[in-house]
């Protein structure tokens, strides 16, 4: 974020100079009475922070509380910053500040601490779950089995309320919960709210998890992909893939691929996920076998994806997690998509990659996005997902610009690999039962557009919808999106629906985008800067949201995060990390009441300004230490030696 900071040497109410600077190209036009300098901005935050801490100290001393730890935290937050906003170690003295070279671009070498590092003395899961069975590993278990010893080293509770206990009537983390005081009895037992727990005994609100048995089969490569292999054989023989006629499928394979029903009538996942069996071995089935079980759906018979005119939240790496999507759904997002998942990692059964596919019950139109470079892995992954997850569409990422993906032939590189691209699209389309969509950019090089030539081919290959980001790979997120070119591409793609994406931060931007003839708009960074943008577009108004309302949004995010990632130390620190990543974007929002001209443009960086209250000013800070201070308001003190540096830099202002 240090690249996006603005050095605006303006005094408060600086007259004509302030007005001139406000009209400077690429700088948000803030009213002169709110403008300030970098030094005054940080002095204000430090003075207010010390004043607030002093008040807390006085209250704490009167109550007889030991506040030595918050004092150390405050010192670190004020002084533990390098020039580029990089947080230093808490024990670093004031007299010896670290001088580091100003980083540019992506923070590739950032110090990353896993959440497990903050909880070294972890309690054995067999004790947390209160199960009668003994620990499976016995003496070889690397976790603690002494609850008393664990409680001696466990940090203090972070608050009096447990989100999981209040939502579901029971906290599954028991004594390890960082809010355990809300649900532990006098003898340390885990309390349960019977009525709430009974009401909560419904289908889990989050779907698309990875089954342990399937994970083992994936790791041992025991999963069969018959439909994918058939499509790949046709590619190798030079035949275009098509629907497999029922007569061409052997009877044993037809029965093998048919869905089964258990005694309760619940349909099970088709076989083919288990170890290989000889073709001659009989397959036991339960329930009638219909044509629907054997005959593949033709493209015209697939479920239609009708999202014209709807607001589509883009798949956002790191920040587009499930709690953030719940926030956007609450503000009016119609379509959501999971973060980009790498197909090879999914085929290997990596739990961290499968976590990107999880879907909350509030996501009524939901898709997953896959990234890959080769037809075999992408087609097999599509077949695997069609068996195991509940989605409304599958999207192929052909817009990722990062080198790690591009140099392996994925992302934007597929736009120059038309043969492989065609095989991926046709193969996935054959094995999927849901519509297939594609997200692309204008091209690879800045002035060499490719999208208008690809769109008619994608339409012929069977793609249901394409989203076009109006920038090339070379541009990344710099300069403005080319909506004039998107308008040309709408005609080239017709009658296939085309969604447009790029630089939408207000309802005026959305209205201008819809005038190009696109079927709808996808919102990416605009949702990170102001997730209430969906409400503004639907209600056609500017929302001058207060700092307290914005803090309530962050508080809801932390509640959703604790519910999703857990309320133990690992879950709390994972929630904090994703909150801090989001705050690195939120700080670029300028409140409506402070702007001289509406609306704020996404490529206009905010100069240093003092908000209408302390919290509004704190939220405008682009220093990582101030984001940490906000996280401590919601999740309590950070662990010792806590370090955070955002994943992305604000290079979009260039």
C-alpha positions as semicolon CSV with decimal commas, in nm:
position;residue;x (nm);y (nm);z (nm)
1;X;0,000;0,000;0,000
2;X;0,296;0,233;0,038
3;X;0,304;0,289;-0,339
4;X;-0,041;0,442;-0,326
5;X;0,027;0,701;-0,059
6;X;0,004;1,065;-0,158
7;X;0,263;1,318;-0,051
8;X;0,035;1,623;-0,031
9;X;0,213;1,908;0,156
10;X;-0,102;2,106;0,226
11;X;-0,195;2,292;0,540
12;X;-0,544;2,291;0,681
13;X;-0,754;2,537;0,487
14;X;-0,461;2,616;0,263
15;X;-0,655;2,843;0,027
16;X;-0,580;2,845;-0,344
17;X;-0,296;2,593;-0,327
18;X;-0,522;2,340;-0,164
19;X;-0,786;2,382;-0,432
20;X;-0,526;2,345;-0,704
21;X;-0,391;2,028;-0,549
22;X;-0,743;1,889;-0,509
23;X;-0,794;1,929;-0,884
24;X;-0,463;1,759;-0,958
25;X;-0,498;1,474;-1,200
26;X;-0,517;1,136;-1,028
27;X;-0,595;1,282;-0,684
28;X;-0,939;1,268;-0,527
29;X;-1,090;1,620;-0,503
30;X;-1,137;1,663;-0,126
31;X;-1,275;1,984;0,024
32;X;-0,991;2,216;0,131
33;X;-1,097;2,235;0,497
34;X;-1,027;1,861;0,539
35;X;-0,684;1,850;0,369
36;X;-0,369;1,818;0,576
37;X;-0,007;1,709;0,548
38;X;0,140;1,366;0,603
39;X;0,308;1,478;0,926
40;X;-0,005;1,641;1,068
41;X;-0,214;1,338;0,971
42;X;0,000;1,092;1,166
43;X;0,053;1,332;1,455
44;X;-0,324;1,359;1,490
45;X;-0,368;0,981;1,498
46;X;-0,083;0,933;1,745
47;X;-0,209;1,207;1,977
48;X;-0,564;1,074;1,972
49;X;-0,439;0,718;2,015
50;X;-0,232;0,815;2,319
51;X;-0,522;1,011;2,465
52;X;-0,752;0,714;2,420
53;X;-0,495;0,477;2,568
54;X;-0,445;0,706;2,867
55;X;-0,816;0,705;2,936
56;X;-0,818;0,325;2,919
57;X;-0,519;0,315;3,153
58;X;-0,694;0,535;3,410
59;X;-1,005;0,317;3,397
60;X;-0,795;0,002;3,416
61;X;-0,591;0,126;3,712
62;X;-0,904;0,216;3,902
63;X;-1,031;-0,138;3,843
64;X;-0,697;-0,290;3,944
65;X;-0,623;-0,441;3,601
66;X;-0,272;-0,504;3,469
67;X;-0,232;-0,307;3,146
68;X;0,136;-0,370;3,080
69;X;0,060;-0,561;2,759
70;X;-0,162;-0,293;2,597
71;X;0,107;-0,034;2,680
72;X;0,365;-0,239;2,488
73;X;0,119;-0,283;2,204
74;X;0,061;0,091;2,184
75;X;0,433;0,165;2,169
76;X;0,480;-0,086;1,891
77;X;0,188;0,044;1,687
78;X;0,313;0,401;1,707
79;X;0,681;0,344;1,639
80;X;0,704;0,001;1,476
81;X;0,684;0,130;1,120
82;X;0,941;0,172;0,849
83;X;0,916;0,441;0,588
84;X;0,723;0,215;0,349
85;X;0,470;0,109;0,614
86;X;0,636;-0,220;0,699
87;X;0,579;-0,326;1,059
88;X;0,891;-0,392;1,271
89;X;0,945;-0,625;1,562
90;X;0,784;-0,514;1,887
91;X;1,114;-0,527;2,073
92;X;1,289;-0,288;1,833
93;X;1,402;0,021;2,031
94;X;1,321;0,374;1,921
95;X;1,686;0,476;1,886
96;X;1,761;0,213;1,617
97;X;1,484;0,224;1,354
98;X;1,529;-0,014;1,065
99;X;1,601;0,149;0,731
100;X;1,476;-0,065;0,447
101;X;1,470;-0,005;0,077
102;X;1,133;0,118;-0,039
103;X;0,956;-0,183;-0,187
104;X;0,780;-0,157;-0,521
105;X;0,527;-0,377;-0,695
106;X;0,394;-0,684;-0,520
107;X;0,514;-0,770;-0,171
108;X;0,663;-1,105;-0,274
109;X;0,914;-1,128;0,011
110;X;0,679;-1,037;0,291
111;X;0,713;-1,203;0,628
112;X;0,430;-1,452;0,656
113;X;0,344;-1,617;0,986
114;X;0,099;-1,905;0,979
115;X;-0,183;-1,893;1,235
116;X;-0,053;-2,218;1,388
117;X;0,260;-2,030;1,502
118;X;0,055;-1,832;1,755
119;X;-0,076;-2,143;1,932
120;X;0,221;-2,368;2,004
121;X;0,066;-2,554;2,300
122;X;-0,238;-2,691;2,121
123;X;-0,490;-2,917;2,290
124;X;-0,562;-3,256;2,133
125;X;-0,879;-3,252;1,919
126;X;-1,008;-3,561;2,102
127;X;-1,036;-3,350;2,419
128;X;-1,184;-3,047;2,242
129;X;-1,461;-3,252;2,083
130;X;-1,537;-3,417;2,418
131;X;-1,556;-3,755;2,252
132;X;-1,548;-4,069;2,459
133;X;-1,292;-4,232;2,228
134;X;-0,926;-4,203;2,317
135;X;-0,674;-4,026;2,102
136;X;-0,598;-4,236;1,795
137;X;-0,224;-4,158;1,812
138;X;-0,180;-4,237;2,181
139;X;0,165;-4,155;2,315
140;X;0,277;-4,041;1,969
141;X;0,030;-3,751;1,968
142;X;0,205;-3,416;1,940
143;X;-0,075;-3,224;2,109
144;X;-0,138;-3,164;2,477
145;X;-0,367;-3,397;2,671
146;X;-0,355;-3,203;2,999
147;X;-0,635;-2,945;3,004
148;X;-0,499;-2,779;3,318
149;X;-0,156;-2,731;3,164
150;X;-0,316;-2,592;2,849
151;X;-0,521;-2,339;3,046
152;X;-0,207;-2,217;3,225
153;X;-0,050;-2,109;2,895
154;X;-0,369;-2,006;2,715
155;X;-0,393;-1,630;2,651
156;X;-0,672;-1,431;2,811
157;X;-1,015;-1,421;2,649
158;X;-1,067;-1,158;2,382
159;X;-1,424;-1,072;2,474
160;X;-1,736;-1,174;2,668
161;X;-1,939;-1,291;2,364
162;X;-1,885;-1,602;2,150
163;X;-2,036;-1,576;1,803
164;X;-2,063;-1,953;1,759
165;X;-2,235;-2,000;2,096
166;X;-2,486;-1,725;2,022
167;X;-2,552;-1,844;1,665
168;X;-2,565;-2,222;1,700
169;X;-2,620;-2,270;2,073
170;X;-2,290;-2,456;2,113
171;X;-1,927;-2,370;2,052
172;X;-1,737;-2,669;1,907
173;X;-1,402;-2,526;2,020
174;X;-1,476;-2,563;2,392
175;X;-1,192;-2,453;2,620
176;X;-0,975;-2,353;2,321
177;X;-1,222;-2,082;2,219
178;X;-1,080;-1,732;2,270
179;X;-1,422;-1,630;2,403
180;X;-1,465;-1,939;2,620
181;X;-1,587;-1,744;2,923
182;X;-1,924;-1,707;2,747
183;X;-1,995;-2,081;2,738
184;X;-1,785;-2,255;3,004
185;X;-1,951;-2,370;3,324
186;X;-1,808;-2,343;3,677
187;X;-1,627;-2,677;3,638
188;X;-1,496;-2,600;3,291
189;X;-1,766;-2,791;3,105
190;X;-1,885;-2,665;2,766
191;X;-2,240;-2,531;2,802
192;X;-2,510;-2,585;2,540
193;X;-2,824;-2,383;2,470
194;X;-3,061;-2,670;2,404
195;X;-3,337;-2,474;2,228
196;X;-3,098;-2,289;1,999
197;X;-2,898;-2,603;1,929
198;X;-3,218;-2,790;1,841
199;X;-3,321;-2,517;1,598
200;X;-2,972;-2,519;1,455
201;X;-2,986;-2,893;1,387
202;X;-3,047;-2,828;1,017
203;X;-2,835;-2,875;0,703
204;X;-2,501;-2,699;0,747
205;X;-2,503;-2,341;0,618
206;X;-2,176;-2,399;0,429
207;X;-2,162;-2,652;0,144
208;X;-1,900;-2,794;-0,093
209;X;-1,662;-2,931;0,166
210;X;-1,407;-3,204;0,085
211;X;-1,492;-3,550;0,216
212;X;-1,203;-3,726;0,391
213;X;-1,257;-4,048;0,197
214;X;-1,251;-3,862;-0,133
215;X;-0,939;-3,675;-0,025
216;X;-0,757;-4,002;0,038
217;X;-0,867;-4,138;-0,301
218;X;-0,745;-3,824;-0,475
219;X;-0,408;-3,843;-0,301
220;X;-0,370;-4,209;-0,398
221;X;-0,489;-4,135;-0,754
222;X;-0,769;-4,389;-0,726
223;X;-1,037;-4,164;-0,876
224;X;-1,150;-4,252;-1,227
225;X;-1,243;-3,987;-1,481
226;X;-1,412;-4,185;-1,757
227;X;-1,600;-3,900;-1,921
228;X;-1,291;-3,679;-1,921
229;X;-1,072;-3,955;-2,061
230;X;-1,324;-4,023;-2,338
231;X;-1,319;-3,657;-2,437
232;X;-0,938;-3,648;-2,428
233;X;-0,917;-3,960;-2,647
234;X;-1,131;-3,789;-2,904
235;X;-0,899;-3,491;-2,898
236;X;-0,599;-3,715;-2,955
237;X;-0,779;-3,879;-3,251
238;X;-0,863;-3,541;-3,399
239;X;-1,238;-3,575;-3,333
240;X;-1,438;-3,295;-3,173
241;X;-1,587;-3,402;-2,841
242;X;-1,956;-3,458;-2,835
243;X;-2,227;-3,617;-2,623
244;X;-2,171;-3,987;-2,566
245;X;-2,460;-4,191;-2,707
246;X;-2,618;-4,433;-2,466
247;X;-2,540;-4,728;-2,696
248;X;-2,169;-4,648;-2,683
249;X;-2,155;-4,684;-2,305
250;X;-2,107;-5,042;-2,180
251;X;-2,379;-5,165;-1,950
252;X;-2,141;-5,208;-1,659
253;X;-2,005;-4,857;-1,705
254;X;-2,354;-4,714;-1,748
255;X;-2,461;-4,866;-1,420
256;X;-2,128;-4,767;-1,268
257;X;-2,179;-4,401;-1,354
258;X;-2,540;-4,390;-1,245
259;X;-2,638;-4,207;-0,928
260;X;-2,745;-4,434;-0,644
261;X;-3,006;-4,377;-0,381
262;X;-2,979;-4,475;-0,021
263;X;-3,265;-4,622;0,180
264;X;-3,399;-4,275;0,252
265;X;-3,421;-4,186;-0,117
266;X;-3,128;-3,943;-0,102
267;X;-2,930;-3,945;-0,425
268;X;-2,562;-4,031;-0,387
269;X;-2,262;-3,916;-0,588
270;X;-2,194;-4,137;-0,896
271;X;-1,936;-4,407;-0,856
272;X;-1,602;-4,362;-1,020
273;X;-1,466;-4,190;-0,711
274;X;-1,350;-4,517;-0,563
275;X;-1,072;-4,761;-0,646
276;X;-1,070;-4,934;-0,981
277;X;-1,279;-5,252;-1,012
278;X;-1,271;-5,510;-1,288
279;X;-1,530;-5,443;-1,562
280;X;-1,682;-5,787;-1,510
281;X;-1,762;-5,738;-1,143
282;X;-2,131;-5,673;-1,079
283;X;-2,228;-5,331;-0,949
284;X;-2,499;-5,325;-0,685
285;X;-2,748;-5,046;-0,739
286;X;-3,054;-4,939;-0,548
287;X;-3,359;-4,781;-0,709
288;X;-3,480;-4,762;-1,068
289;X;-3,234;-4,676;-1,347
290;X;-3,369;-4,411;-1,584
291;X;-3,247;-4,254;-1,905
292;X;-3,142;-3,950;-1,705
293;X;-2,881;-4,163;-1,528
294;X;-2,723;-4,292;-1,849
295;X;-2,773;-4,039;-2,128
296;X;-2,556;-3,729;-2,114
297;X;-2,722;-3,391;-2,130
298;X;-2,695;-3,214;-2,462
299;X;-2,579;-2,849;-2,449
300;X;-2,930;-2,727;-2,528
301;X;-3,065;-2,929;-2,234
302;X;-2,825;-2,790;-1,975
303;X;-2,948;-2,557;-1,707
304;X;-2,955;-2,203;-1,842
305;X;-2,759;-1,927;-1,672
306;X;-2,986;-1,624;-1,691
307;X;-2,818;-1,342;-1,498
308;X;-2,877;-1,053;-1,737
309;X;-2,894;-0,724;-1,553
310;X;-2,770;-0,873;-1,227
311;X;-2,477;-0,746;-1,020
312;X;-2,190;-0,994;-1,031
313;X;-1,925;-0,992;-0,756
314;X;-1,593;-1,085;-0,916
315;X;-1,381;-1,376;-0,789
316;X;-1,121;-1,191;-0,583
317;X;-0,804;-1,369;-0,477
318;X;-0,740;-1,349;-0,098
319;X;-1,009;-1,089;-0,028
320;X;-1,303;-1,262;-0,199
321;X;-1,344;-1,515;0,083
322;X;-1,675;-1,649;0,210
323;X;-1,723;-1,395;0,494
324;X;-1,659;-1,107;0,251
325;X;-1,908;-1,252;0,002
326;X;-2,167;-1,267;0,280
327;X;-2,112;-0,896;0,340
328;X;-2,161;-0,821;-0,031
329;X;-2,472;-1,040;-0,050
330;X;-2,621;-0,842;0,235
331;X;-2,566;-0,519;0,041
332;X;-2,727;-0,649;-0,277
333;X;-2,482;-0,859;-0,482
334;X;-2,682;-1,100;-0,699
335;X;-2,413;-1,338;-0,829
336;X;-2,106;-1,452;-0,637
337;X;-1,808;-1,664;-0,736
338;X;-1,543;-1,836;-0,528
339;X;-1,178;-1,739;-0,538
340;X;-0,961;-1,871;-0,820
341;X;-0,879;-2,238;-0,754
342;X;-0,588;-2,416;-0,926
343;X;-0,715;-2,735;-1,089
344;X;-0,400;-2,941;-1,015
345;X;-0,426;-2,861;-0,643
346;X;-0,791;-2,968;-0,641
347;X;-0,704;-3,298;-0,813
348;X;-0,439;-3,359;-0,545
349;X;-0,697;-3,314;-0,268
350;X;-0,537;-3,008;-0,109
351;X;-0,772;-2,895;0,167
352;X;-0,666;-2,530;0,139
353;X;-0,765;-2,527;-0,228
354;X;-1,098;-2,701;-0,172
355;X;-1,178;-2,441;0,093
356;X;-1,206;-2,188;-0,193
357;X;-1,510;-2,377;-0,326
358;X;-1,720;-2,348;-0,009
359;X;-2,061;-2,191;-0,051
360;X;-2,281;-2,024;0,209
361;X;-2,654;-2,080;0,206
362;X;-2,719;-1,710;0,132
363;X;-2,535;-1,741;-0,203
364;X;-2,831;-1,828;-0,426
365;X;-2,640;-1,791;-0,757
366;X;-2,288;-1,919;-0,702
367;X;-2,004;-2,039;-0,922
368;X;-1,645;-2,150;-0,885
369;X;-1,348;-2,033;-1,092
370;X;-1,080;-2,272;-1,215
371;X;-0,730;-2,196;-1,339
372;X;-0,526;-2,436;-1,547
373;X;-0,317;-2,460;-1,860
374;X;-0,385;-2,808;-1,999
375;X;-0,697;-2,989;-2,125
376;X;-0,640;-3,309;-1,928
377;X;-0,623;-3,153;-1,581
378;X;-0,898;-2,898;-1,648
379;X;-1,137;-3,157;-1,793
380;X;-1,076;-3,403;-1,511
381;X;-1,121;-3,130;-1,253
382;X;-1,449;-3,024;-1,416
383;X;-1,576;-3,383;-1,400
384;X;-1,472;-3,407;-1,036
385;X;-1,656;-3,086;-0,947
386;X;-1,969;-3,192;-1,135
387;X;-1,988;-3,496;-0,905
388;X;-1,900;-3,340;-0,573
389;X;-2,001;-2,972;-0,542
390;X;-2,319;-2,772;-0,573
391;X;-2,263;-2,479;-0,809
392;X;-2,468;-2,292;-1,068
393;X;-2,180;-2,243;-1,313
394;X;-1,807;-2,304;-1,354
395;X;-1,581;-2,022;-1,473
396;X;-1,243;-2,050;-1,648
397;X;-0,988;-1,788;-1,550
398;X;-0,830;-1,652;-1,869
399;X;-0,762;-1,311;-1,719
400;X;-0,504;-1,373;-1,446
401;X;-0,199;-1,154;-1,525
402;X;0,052;-1,270;-1,263
403;X;0,378;-1,425;-1,384
404;X;0,342;-1,742;-1,176
405;X;0,029;-1,839;-1,371
406;X;0,114;-1,681;-1,709
407;X;0,454;-1,849;-1,748
408;X;0,296;-2,192;-1,698
409;X;0,052;-2,128;-1,983
410;X;-0,254;-2,044;-1,773
411;X;-0,453;-1,726;-1,721
412;X;-0,399;-1,469;-1,995
413;X;-0,156;-1,700;-2,175
414;X;-0,451;-1,910;-2,298
415;X;-0,558;-1,619;-2,519
416;X;-0,249;-1,689;-2,731
417;X;-0,287;-2,070;-2,714
418;X;-0,609;-2,110;-2,911
419;X;-0,577;-2,486;-2,969
420;X;-0,530;-2,566;-2,601
421;X;-0,794;-2,311;-2,509
422;X;-1,045;-2,476;-2,741
423;X;-0,971;-2,823;-2,605
424;X;-1,012;-2,699;-2,247
425;X;-1,346;-2,533;-2,320
426;X;-1,490;-2,817;-2,525
427;X;-1,368;-3,085;-2,285
428;X;-1,503;-2,911;-1,975
429;X;-1,830;-2,834;-2,149
430;X;-1,880;-3,201;-2,227
431;X;-1,833;-3,330;-1,871
432;X;-2,015;-3,049;-1,687
433;X;-2,387;-3,052;-1,609
434;X;-2,389;-2,677;-1,539
435;X;-2,311;-2,384;-1,772
436;X;-1,948;-2,297;-1,846
437;X;-1,837;-1,932;-1,840
438;X;-1,506;-1,762;-1,919
439;X;-1,339;-1,446;-1,787
440;X;-1,090;-1,281;-2,022
441;X;-0,899;-0,955;-2,072
442;X;-0,871;-0,746;-2,387
443;X;-0,544;-0,918;-2,472
444;X;-0,190;-0,980;-2,355
445;X;-0,014;-0,672;-2,490
446;X;-0,151;-0,325;-2,428
447;X;-0,230;-0,225;-2,786
448;X;-0,293;-0,568;-2,938
449;X;-0,655;-0,658;-2,865
450;X;-0,755;-1,022;-2,900
451;X;-1,094;-1,045;-2,731
452;X;-1,303;-0,948;-3,037
453;X;-1,152;-1,241;-3,231
454;X;-1,191;-1,491;-2,947
455;X;-1,552;-1,414;-2,855
456;X;-1,715;-1,566;-3,169
457;X;-1,504;-1,879;-3,120
458;X;-1,601;-1,906;-2,753
459;X;-1,964;-1,878;-2,856
460;X;-1,920;-2,165;-3,105
461;X;-1,734;-2,376;-2,847
462;X;-2,041;-2,370;-2,620
463;X;-1,956;-2,105;-2,361
464;X;-2,269;-1,973;-2,189
465;X;-2,133;-1,632;-2,084
466;X;-1,811;-1,432;-2,107
467;X;-1,688;-1,157;-1,877
468;X;-1,445;-0,907;-2,031
469;X;-1,210;-0,698;-1,819
470;X;-1,131;-0,387;-2,020
471;X;-0,754;-0,403;-1,969
472;X;-0,469;-0,608;-2,114
473;X;-0,229;-0,822;-1,915
474;X;0,045;-0,567;-1,972
475;X;-0,170;-0,296;-1,812
476;X;-0,250;-0,507;-1,506
477;X;-0,468;-0,255;-1,316
478;X;-0,309;0,067;-1,440
479;X;-0,481;0,328;-1,660
480;X;-0,854;0,317;-1,725
481;X;-1,058;0,025;-1,853
482;X;-1,145;0,051;-2,223
483;X;-1,525;0,048;-2,224
484;X;-1,536;0,162;-2,585
485;X;-1,366;-0,162;-2,683
486;X;-1,603;-0,357;-2,458
487;X;-1,891;-0,204;-2,655
488;X;-1,735;-0,335;-2,978
489;X;-1,697;-0,679;-2,824
490;X;-2,066;-0,690;-2,728
491;X;-2,153;-0,691;-3,098
492;X;-1,889;-0,953;-3,175
493;X;-2,018;-1,184;-2,899
494;X;-2,390;-1,155;-2,983
495;X;-2,612;-1,341;-2,910
496;X;-2,389;-1,478;-2,632
497;X;-2,423;-1,252;-2,324
498;X;-2,115;-1,046;-2,238
499;X;-2,052;-0,894;-1,895
500;X;-1,823;-0,592;-1,861
501;X;-1,572;-0,530;-1,584
502;X;-1,345;-0,242;-1,488
503;X;-1,339;0,085;-1,289
504;X;-1,694;0,072;-1,147
505;X;-1,705;0,262;-0,817
506;X;-2,042;0,443;-0,830
507;X;-2,389;0,407;-0,972
508;X;-2,297;0,660;-1,245
509;X;-2,012;0,432;-1,354
510;X;-2,254;0,138;-1,359
511;X;-2,509;0,331;-1,565
512;X;-2,247;0,431;-1,822
513;X;-2,130;0,071;-1,840
514;X;-2,481;-0,061;-1,907
515;X;-2,518;0,190;-2,193
516;X;-2,252;-0,004;-2,385
517;X;-2,499;-0,289;-2,432
518;X;-2,341;-0,540;-2,193
519;X;-2,569;-0,801;-2,036
520;X;-2,450;-0,699;-1,692
521;X;-2,153;-0,575;-1,492
522;X;-1,896;-0,747;-1,276
523;X;-1,765;-0,550;-0,977
524;X;-1,421;-0,624;-0,836
525;X;-1,207;-0,358;-0,666
526;X;-1,511;-0,133;-0,627
527;X;-1,659;-0,389;-0,389
528;X;-1,335;-0,399;-0,189
529;X;-1,330;-0,020;-0,150
530;X;-1,701;0,007;-0,068
531;X;-1,906;-0,314;-0,042
532;X;-2,221;-0,101;-0,011
533;X;-2,169;-0,013;-0,381
534;X;-2,431;-0,275;-0,472
535;X;-2,688;-0,085;-0,266
536;X;-2,590;0,244;-0,428
537;X;-2,636;0,098;-0,776
538;X;-2,975;-0,056;-0,700
539;X;-3,104;0,255;-0,522
540;X;-2,930;0,502;-0,760
541;X;-2,785;0,719;-0,487
542;X;-2,462;0,815;-0,314
543;X;-2,443;0,680;0,039
544;X;-2,254;0,906;0,280
545;X;-2,189;0,620;0,518
546;X;-2,059;0,713;0,863
547;X;-1,744;0,574;1,022
548;X;-1,948;0,395;1,289
549;X;-2,153;0,221;1,019
550;X;-1,832;0,115;0,845
551;X;-1,699;-0,021;1,174
552;X;-2,021;-0,220;1,213
553;X;-1,956;-0,374;0,870
554;X;-1,608;-0,475;0,985
555;X;-1,756;-0,615;1,305
556;X;-1,998;-0,826;1,102
557;X;-1,707;-0,947;0,890
558;X;-1,519;-1,061;1,199
559;X;-1,830;-1,242;1,324
560;X;-1,867;-1,419;0,990
561;X;-1,495;-1,496;0,995
562;X;-1,504;-1,651;1,342
563;X;-1,807;-1,852;1,236
564;X;-1,626;-1,974;0,922
565;X;-1,265;-2,016;1,036
566;X;-1,323;-2,084;1,405
567;X;-1,303;-1,901;1,737
568;X;-0,982;-2,061;1,862
569;X;-0,645;-1,887;1,827
570;X;-0,594;-2,012;1,471
571;X;-0,939;-1,899;1,363
572;X;-0,903;-1,559;1,528
573;X;-0,566;-1,490;1,366
574;X;-0,683;-1,612;1,026
575;X;-0,983;-1,379;1,054
576;X;-0,749;-1,096;1,153
577;X;-0,520;-1,160;0,857
578;X;-0,806;-1,147;0,603
579;X;-0,948;-0,840;0,777
580;X;-0,613;-0,662;0,744
581;X;-0,589;-0,757;0,375
582;X;-0,931;-0,603;0,321
583;X;-0,840;-0,290;0,519
584;X;-0,550;-0,234;0,278
585;X;-0,819;-0,162;0,016
586;X;-1,081;0,003;0,239
587;X;-0,842;0,284;0,332
588;X;-0,864;0,415;-0,026
589;X;-1,233;0,503;0,011
590;X;-1,308;0,874;0,053
591;X;-1,637;0,958;0,234
592;X;-1,897;1,126;0,015
593;X;-1,933;1,425;0,246
594;X;-1,565;1,516;0,206
595;X;-1,558;1,527;-0,174
596;X;-1,579;1,848;-0,374
597;X;-1,696;1,657;-0,679
598;X;-1,897;1,335;-0,697
599;X;-1,831;1,055;-0,753
600;X;-1,485;0,933;-0,649
601;X;-1,297;0,769;-0,936
602;X;-1,125;0,438;-0,879
603;X;-0,795;0,569;-1,020
604;X;-0,791;0,877;-0,792
605;X;-0,571;0,832;-0,488
606;X;-0,685;1,004;-0,168
607;X;-0,455;1,282;-0,040
608;X;-0,393;1,312;0,334
609;X;-0,706;1,441;0,503
610;X;-0,861;1,464;0,849
611;X;-1,204;1,304;0,866
612;X;-1,510;1,426;1,048
613;X;-1,413;1,218;1,353
614;X;-1,118;1,019;1,482
615;X;-1,244;0,685;1,350
616;X;-1,297;0,821;1,000
617;X;-0,942;0,957;1,002
618;X;-0,803;0,628;1,133
619;X;-0,979;0,437;0,854
620;X;-0,811;0,664;0,597
621;X;-0,462;0,575;0,713
622;X;-0,244;0,379;0,473
623;X;-0,005;0,254;0,741
624;X;-0,025;-0,112;0,836
625;X;0,007;-0,023;1,205
626;X;-0,320;0,170;1,193
627;X;-0,497;-0,121;1,026
628;X;-0,369;-0,341;1,308
629;X;-0,511;-0,088;1,555
630;X;-0,854;-0,125;1,390
631;X;-0,829;-0,504;1,407
632;X;-0,754;-0,480;1,780
633;X;-1,081;-0,290;1,829
634;X;-1,264;-0,597;1,694
635;X;-1,045;-0,898;1,775
636;X;-0,844;-0,789;2,076
637;X;-0,465;-0,746;2,108
638;X;-0,241;-0,902;1,844
639;X;-0,003;-1,183;1,950
640;X;0,355;-1,095;2,047
641;X;0,588;-1,017;1,755
642;X;0,292;-0,983;1,519
643;X;0,390;-0,860;1,172
644;X;0,167;-0,771;0,878
645;X;0,245;-0,649;0,529
646;X;-0,034;-0,649;0,269
647;X;-0,021;-0,888;-0,024
648;X;-0,101;-0,624;-0,284
649;X;0,040;-0,279;-0,350
650;X;-0,178;0,012;-0,463
651;X;-0,024;0,041;-0,809
652;X;-0,359;0,114;-0,968
653;X;-0,315;0,488;-0,912
654;X;-0,032;0,514;-1,169
